């Protein structure tokens, strides 16, 4: 498996606080069958700016060397989870925002309460640069929970979508869990990642999601979401595997 969204880089955001924790996260990933991890620290936030710097490169190299020294069989690659607010064009052009493994694919997130028009504007800004936004955990955004077809429309623009494994198991509430199921059923998701932040909660263990997908869908769909598509992204290729997204015919109605 390949995990393109983790906060494994130590001491830079609300993820791993230190190198020891990062190594424990890598070990858990390896035990569950993960071979490649993208270290995607929060970026472009007021609290976690984390623009490209010598310090970030050094922290990555130190983690890479520690993995080799401890013989943990996981390859790590660089990336960022970019807070898609404000104008991103200059920051992308100048190299201040790091794509996934040096590719044209940028992992981005938006405020949970963002209006769909604002989300579309941020995604289009990236697309207009010839880059491809990979929208992190769309199942958690309120507008997608109210109307999943927003994600279908963004996918038709050329946007990719990365679901969090925890969403499927109710880690972020019943609305997120139900929306995750709908998006999976309608092939709107490009890949699933851990969005791991530590070793006890929101972990790098991808075993449970693989078992869930194989039980409720198929081995082929599981392989597409957990290996084939993320591999294509890290190789700077558009995912070609799997059935195309289809719109939801009946909108969600929430009753509380």
TORDOMAR-269924 format. One record per residue (C-alpha): residue number from 1; x, y, z. Coordinates in nm, 4 decimals. Layout:
% TORDOMAR-269924
seq=NUM, c1=X, c2=Y, c3=Z
...
This chain:
% TORDOMAR-269924
seq=1, c1=0.0000, c2=0.0000, c3=0.0000
seq=2, c1=0.0955, c2=0.3643, c3=-0.0458
seq=3, c1=-0.0114, c2=0.6358, c3=0.1992
seq=4, c1=-0.0015, c2=0.9841, c3=0.0459
seq=5, c1=-0.1239, c2=1.1810, c3=0.3511
seq=6, c1=0.0535, c2=1.1640, c3=0.6884
seq=7, c1=0.1874, c2=1.4029, c3=0.9484
seq=8, c1=0.4932, c2=1.1910, c3=1.0171
seq=9, c1=0.7564, c2=1.4641, c3=0.9825
seq=10, c1=0.8596, c2=1.5338, c3=1.3427
seq=11, c1=0.8158, c2=1.8614, c3=1.5238
seq=12, c1=0.6612, c2=2.0746, c3=1.2488
seq=13, c1=0.2829, c2=2.0638, c3=1.3078
seq=14, c1=0.0183, c2=1.8869, c3=1.5181
seq=15, c1=0.1394, c2=1.5459, c3=1.4051
seq=16, c1=0.4489, c2=1.3609, c3=1.5268
seq=17, c1=0.6201, c2=1.5615, c3=1.8034
seq=18, c1=0.9592, c2=1.3924, c3=1.7757
seq=19, c1=1.1729, c2=1.1472, c3=1.5821
seq=20, c1=1.0911, c2=0.8568, c3=1.8149
seq=21, c1=0.7203, c2=0.8952, c3=1.7447
seq=22, c1=0.7848, c2=0.9211, c3=1.3711
seq=23, c1=0.9758, c2=0.5919, c3=1.3761
seq=24, c1=0.6924, c2=0.4257, c3=1.5676
seq=25, c1=0.4469, c2=0.5558, c3=1.3070
seq=26, c1=0.6640, c2=0.4157, c3=1.0294
seq=27, c1=0.6876, c2=0.0772, c3=1.2013
seq=28, c1=0.3089, c2=0.0584, c3=1.2369
seq=29, c1=0.2676, c2=0.1444, c3=0.8704
seq=30, c1=0.5157, c2=-0.1215, c3=0.7631
seq=31, c1=0.3480, c2=-0.3876, c3=0.9777
seq=32, c1=0.0154, c2=-0.3139, c3=0.8096
seq=33, c1=0.1622, c2=-0.3466, c3=0.4615
seq=34, c1=0.2465, c2=0.0126, c3=0.3706
seq=35, c1=0.5599, c2=0.0458, c3=0.1560
seq=36, c1=0.5622, c2=0.4206, c3=0.0801
seq=37, c1=0.4590, c2=0.7182, c3=0.2956
seq=38, c1=0.4284, c2=1.0815, c3=0.1951
seq=39, c1=0.5300, c2=1.3191, c3=0.4741
seq=40, c1=0.2699, c2=1.5922, c3=0.4251
seq=41, c1=0.3045, c2=1.8544, c3=0.6953
seq=42, c1=0.0456, c2=2.1303, c3=0.7299
seq=43, c1=0.1409, c2=2.4323, c3=0.5201
seq=44, c1=0.0140, c2=2.7826, c3=0.4390
seq=45, c1=-0.1613, c2=2.8162, c3=0.7738
seq=46, c1=-0.1207, c2=3.0990, c3=1.0219
seq=47, c1=-0.0059, c2=2.8551, c3=1.2888
seq=48, c1=0.1857, c2=2.6164, c3=1.0616
seq=49, c1=0.3276, c2=2.8113, c3=0.7690
seq=50, c1=0.5863, c2=2.5466, c3=0.6802
seq=51, c1=0.6904, c2=2.6889, c3=0.3456
seq=52, c1=0.9782, c2=2.5178, c3=0.1688
seq=53, c1=1.2992, c2=2.5744, c3=0.3627
seq=54, c1=1.6332, c2=2.4236, c3=0.4487
seq=55, c1=1.4918, c2=2.3320, c3=0.7901
seq=56, c1=1.2105, c2=2.1250, c3=0.6390
seq=57, c1=1.4514, c2=1.9511, c3=0.4009
seq=58, c1=1.6856, c2=1.8755, c3=0.6900
seq=59, c1=1.4087, c2=1.7280, c3=0.9052
seq=60, c1=1.3058, c2=1.5057, c3=0.6165
seq=61, c1=1.6629, c2=1.3859, c3=0.5610
seq=62, c1=1.7042, c2=1.3111, c3=0.9312
seq=63, c1=1.3880, c2=1.1000, c3=0.9294
seq=64, c1=1.4970, c2=0.9242, c3=0.6123
seq=65, c1=1.8366, c2=0.8423, c3=0.7620
seq=66, c1=1.6752, c2=0.7183, c3=1.0848
seq=67, c1=1.4457, c2=0.4838, c3=0.8913
seq=68, c1=1.7457, c2=0.3383, c3=0.7119
seq=69, c1=1.9446, c2=0.3113, c3=1.0331
seq=70, c1=1.6606, c2=0.1314, c3=1.2141
seq=71, c1=1.5957, c2=-0.0832, c3=0.9046
seq=72, c1=1.2279, c2=0.0055, c3=0.8885
seq=73, c1=1.1123, c2=-0.1045, c3=0.5415
seq=74, c1=0.9219, c2=0.2096, c3=0.4471
seq=75, c1=1.0164, c2=0.4666, c3=0.1849
seq=76, c1=0.9209, c2=0.8259, c3=0.2575
seq=77, c1=0.8642, c2=1.1005, c3=0.0040
seq=78, c1=0.8025, c2=1.4726, c3=0.0459
seq=79, c1=0.4814, c2=1.6683, c3=0.0249
seq=80, c1=0.2570, c2=1.9115, c3=0.2097
seq=81, c1=-0.1065, c2=1.9371, c3=0.3099
seq=82, c1=-0.1698, c2=2.2869, c3=0.1807
seq=83, c1=-0.4343, c2=2.5099, c3=0.3366
seq=84, c1=-0.5997, c2=2.6393, c3=0.0211
seq=85, c1=-0.6820, c2=2.9936, c3=0.1249
seq=86, c1=-0.5644, c2=3.3206, c3=-0.0225
seq=87, c1=-0.3790, c2=3.3341, c3=-0.3517
seq=88, c1=-0.1765, c2=3.0205, c3=-0.4099
seq=89, c1=-0.0395, c2=3.0982, c3=-0.7546
seq=90, c1=0.2734, c2=3.2858, c3=-0.6472
seq=91, c1=0.3559, c2=3.0359, c3=-0.3736
seq=92, c1=0.3316, c2=2.7460, c3=-0.6161
seq=93, c1=0.5299, c2=2.9195, c3=-0.8897
seq=94, c1=0.8068, c2=3.0142, c3=-0.6447
seq=95, c1=0.8340, c2=2.6627, c3=-0.5021
seq=96, c1=0.7252, c2=2.7615, c3=-0.1519
seq=97, c1=0.4574, c2=2.4909, c3=-0.1603
seq=98, c1=0.5839, c2=2.1366, c3=-0.2096
seq=99, c1=0.3907, c2=1.8910, c3=-0.4308
seq=100, c1=0.3710, c2=1.5173, c3=-0.3713
seq=101, c1=0.7090, c2=1.3619, c3=-0.4506
seq=102, c1=0.8100, c2=1.6461, c3=-0.6817
seq=103, c1=0.5117, c2=1.5820, c3=-0.9096
seq=104, c1=0.2459, c2=1.8190, c3=-1.0441
seq=105, c1=0.0011, c2=1.6905, c3=-0.7810
seq=106, c1=-0.0640, c2=1.9118, c3=-0.4754
seq=107, c1=-0.2459, c2=1.7809, c3=-0.1679
seq=108, c1=-0.4814, c2=2.0572, c3=-0.0538
seq=109, c1=-0.7466, c2=2.1077, c3=0.2110
seq=110, c1=-1.0044, c2=2.3809, c3=0.2571
seq=111, c1=-1.1969, c2=2.5098, c3=0.5597
seq=112, c1=-1.4686, c2=2.2623, c3=0.6533
seq=113, c1=-1.7371, c2=2.5306, c3=0.6236
seq=114, c1=-1.6144, c2=2.6749, c3=0.2922
seq=115, c1=-1.8790, c2=2.7497, c3=0.0324
seq=116, c1=-1.8654, c2=2.5300, c3=-0.2792
seq=117, c1=-1.7988, c2=2.8304, c3=-0.5033
seq=118, c1=-1.4943, c2=2.9214, c3=-0.2945
seq=119, c1=-1.3644, c2=2.5642, c3=-0.3038
seq=120, c1=-1.4091, c2=2.5536, c3=-0.6801
seq=121, c1=-1.2191, c2=2.8831, c3=-0.7148
seq=122, c1=-0.9208, c2=2.7503, c3=-0.5159
seq=123, c1=-0.9140, c2=2.4241, c3=-0.7116
seq=124, c1=-0.9447, c2=2.6038, c3=-1.0445
seq=125, c1=-0.6562, c2=2.8339, c3=-0.9516
seq=126, c1=-0.4313, c2=2.5289, c3=-0.9196
seq=127, c1=-0.5637, c2=2.3637, c3=-1.2351
seq=128, c1=-0.5008, c2=2.6832, c3=-1.4347
seq=129, c1=-0.1312, c2=2.6501, c3=-1.3478
seq=130, c1=-0.1180, c2=2.3083, c3=-1.5117
seq=131, c1=-0.1095, c2=2.1410, c3=-1.1705
seq=132, c1=-0.3514, c2=1.8873, c3=-1.0248
seq=133, c1=-0.5125, c2=1.9397, c3=-0.6849
seq=134, c1=-0.5668, c2=1.6303, c3=-0.4719
seq=135, c1=-0.8480, c2=1.7363, c3=-0.2398
seq=136, c1=-0.7878, c2=1.5976, c3=0.1087
seq=137, c1=-1.0793, c2=1.4350, c3=0.2949
seq=138, c1=-1.3704, c2=1.5857, c3=0.0933
seq=139, c1=-1.6122, c2=1.3748, c3=0.2979
seq=140, c1=-1.5470, c2=1.6088, c3=0.5928
seq=141, c1=-1.6520, c2=1.9285, c3=0.4167
seq=142, c1=-1.9997, c2=2.0449, c3=0.5085
seq=143, c1=-2.1099, c2=2.1301, c3=0.1545
seq=144, c1=-2.0113, c2=1.7811, c3=0.0317
seq=145, c1=-2.1977, c2=1.6247, c3=0.3236
seq=146, c1=-2.5080, c2=1.8209, c3=0.2213
seq=147, c1=-2.4597, c2=1.7564, c3=-0.1501
seq=148, c1=-2.2041, c2=1.4913, c3=-0.2534
seq=149, c1=-2.2413, c2=1.5900, c3=-0.6164
seq=150, c1=-2.0240, c2=1.8943, c3=-0.5514
seq=151, c1=-1.7336, c2=1.6492, c3=-0.5447
seq=152, c1=-1.8551, c2=1.4887, c3=-0.8680
seq=153, c1=-1.8502, c2=1.8313, c3=-1.0346
seq=154, c1=-1.4957, c2=1.9020, c3=-0.9100
seq=155, c1=-1.3804, c2=1.5598, c3=-1.0289
seq=156, c1=-1.5132, c2=1.6440, c3=-1.3747
seq=157, c1=-1.2850, c2=1.9494, c3=-1.3715
seq=158, c1=-0.9825, c2=1.7221, c3=-1.3231
seq=159, c1=-0.9537, c2=1.7317, c3=-0.9432
seq=160, c1=-0.8571, c2=1.4148, c3=-0.7551
seq=161, c1=-0.9958, c2=1.3187, c3=-0.4142
seq=162, c1=-0.8243, c2=1.1554, c3=-0.1141
seq=163, c1=-1.0449, c2=1.0044, c3=0.1551
seq=164, c1=-0.9366, c2=0.9533, c3=0.5178
seq=165, c1=-0.9490, c2=0.5940, c3=0.6415
seq=166, c1=-1.0931, c2=0.7103, c3=0.9744
seq=167, c1=-1.3944, c2=0.8667, c3=0.8057
seq=168, c1=-1.5208, c2=0.5249, c3=0.7036
seq=169, c1=-1.5108, c2=0.4039, c3=1.0641
seq=170, c1=-1.6981, c2=0.6987, c3=1.2125
seq=171, c1=-1.3941, c2=0.8757, c3=1.3590
seq=172, c1=-1.5312, c2=1.2142, c3=1.2517
seq=173, c1=-1.9003, c2=1.1631, c3=1.3207
seq=174, c1=-2.2028, c2=1.0025, c3=1.1520
seq=175, c1=-2.2384, c2=1.2605, c3=0.8743
seq=176, c1=-1.8798, c2=1.2081, c3=0.7645
seq=177, c1=-1.9168, c2=0.8299, c3=0.7857
seq=178, c1=-2.2332, c2=0.8279, c3=0.5735
seq=179, c1=-2.0841, c2=1.0665, c3=0.3197
seq=180, c1=-1.7708, c2=0.8524, c3=0.2937
seq=181, c1=-1.9838, c2=0.5510, c3=0.2078
seq=182, c1=-2.1729, c2=0.7423, c3=-0.0594
seq=183, c1=-1.8528, c2=0.8706, c3=-0.2191
seq=184, c1=-1.7049, c2=0.5200, c3=-0.2243
seq=185, c1=-2.0215, c2=0.3728, c3=-0.3740
seq=186, c1=-2.0140, c2=0.6325, c3=-0.6525
seq=187, c1=-1.6413, c2=0.5978, c3=-0.7335
seq=188, c1=-1.5723, c2=0.9628, c3=-0.6525
seq=189, c1=-1.2605, c2=0.8846, c3=-0.4490
seq=190, c1=-0.9178, c2=0.8553, c3=-0.6122
seq=191, c1=-0.7370, c2=0.7062, c3=-0.3131
seq=192, c1=-0.7568, c2=0.6509, c3=0.0619
seq=193, c1=-0.4864, c2=0.7590, c3=0.3063
seq=194, c1=-0.4366, c2=0.7615, c3=0.6821
seq=195, c1=-0.3998, c2=1.1344, c3=0.7568
seq=196, c1=-0.2072, c2=0.9933, c3=1.0523
seq=197, c1=-0.1060, c2=1.2221, c3=1.3379
seq=198, c1=0.0405, c2=0.9789, c3=1.5932
seq=199, c1=0.0637, c2=0.6263, c3=1.7285
seq=200, c1=-0.2513, c2=0.6027, c3=1.9422
seq=201, c1=-0.5173, c2=0.7990, c3=1.7535
seq=202, c1=-0.5353, c2=0.8579, c3=1.3772
seq=203, c1=-0.2526, c2=0.6124, c3=1.3193
seq=204, c1=-0.0631, c2=0.4863, c3=1.0148
seq=205, c1=-0.2122, c2=0.1349, c3=1.0461
seq=206, c1=-0.3844, c2=0.0791, c3=0.7118
seq=207, c1=-0.4772, c2=-0.2845, c3=0.7790
seq=208, c1=-0.8373, c2=-0.2189, c3=0.8909
seq=209, c1=-0.9277, c2=-0.0123, c3=0.5853
seq=210, c1=-0.7861, c2=-0.2758, c3=0.3514
seq=211, c1=-0.9965, c2=-0.5415, c3=0.5251
seq=212, c1=-1.3062, c2=-0.3203, c3=0.5098
seq=213, c1=-1.2708, c2=-0.2498, c3=0.1389
seq=214, c1=-1.2069, c2=-0.6131, c3=0.0496
seq=215, c1=-1.5131, c2=-0.7197, c3=0.2499
seq=216, c1=-1.7575, c2=-0.4560, c3=0.1247
seq=217, c1=-1.6280, c2=-0.3911, c3=-0.2283
seq=218, c1=-1.3641, c2=-0.5998, c3=-0.4073
seq=219, c1=-0.9944, c2=-0.6762, c3=-0.4082
seq=220, c1=-0.9614, c2=-0.4850, c3=-0.7353
seq=221, c1=-1.1243, c2=-0.1682, c3=-0.5974
seq=222, c1=-0.9134, c2=-0.2016, c3=-0.2820
seq=223, c1=-0.5928, c2=-0.2211, c3=-0.4844
seq=224, c1=-0.6950, c2=0.0799, c3=-0.6932
seq=225, c1=-0.7581, c2=0.2999, c3=-0.3893
seq=226, c1=-0.4680, c2=0.1853, c3=-0.1718
seq=227, c1=-0.1899, c2=0.1146, c3=-0.4227
seq=228, c1=-0.2453, c2=0.1767, c3=-0.7931
seq=229, c1=-0.3808, c2=0.5305, c3=-0.7892
seq=230, c1=-0.1487, c2=0.6680, c3=-0.5189
seq=231, c1=0.1443, c2=0.5075, c3=-0.7016
seq=232, c1=0.0450, c2=0.6862, c3=-1.0216
seq=233, c1=0.0226, c2=1.0180, c3=-0.8383
seq=234, c1=0.3700, c2=0.9814, c3=-0.6884
seq=235, c1=0.5022, c2=0.8935, c3=-1.0356
seq=236, c1=0.3469, c2=1.2150, c3=-1.1712
seq=237, c1=0.0865, c2=1.0271, c3=-1.3739
seq=238, c1=-0.2896, c2=1.0653, c3=-1.3752
seq=239, c1=-0.4631, c2=0.7635, c3=-1.2244
seq=240, c1=-0.6119, c2=0.5529, c3=-1.5011
seq=241, c1=-0.7422, c2=0.2617, c3=-1.2977
seq=242, c1=-1.0955, c2=0.2004, c3=-1.1852
seq=243, c1=-1.4461, c2=0.2967, c3=-1.2937
seq=244, c1=-1.5241, c2=0.6650, c3=-1.3542
seq=245, c1=-1.7102, c2=0.8734, c3=-1.0934
seq=246, c1=-2.0873, c2=0.8756, c3=-1.1173
seq=247, c1=-2.3246, c2=1.1379, c3=-0.9749
seq=248, c1=-2.5536, c2=1.0683, c3=-0.6825
seq=249, c1=-2.9106, c2=1.0395, c3=-0.8107
seq=250, c1=-3.0753, c2=1.1013, c3=-0.4738
seq=251, c1=-2.9493, c2=1.3769, c3=-0.2487
seq=252, c1=-2.8885, c2=1.3181, c3=0.1230
seq=253, c1=-3.1564, c2=1.4307, c3=0.3631
seq=254, c1=-3.0478, c2=1.4742, c3=0.7228
seq=255, c1=-3.3038, c2=1.4445, c3=1.0024
seq=256, c1=-3.2010, c2=1.5163, c3=1.3603
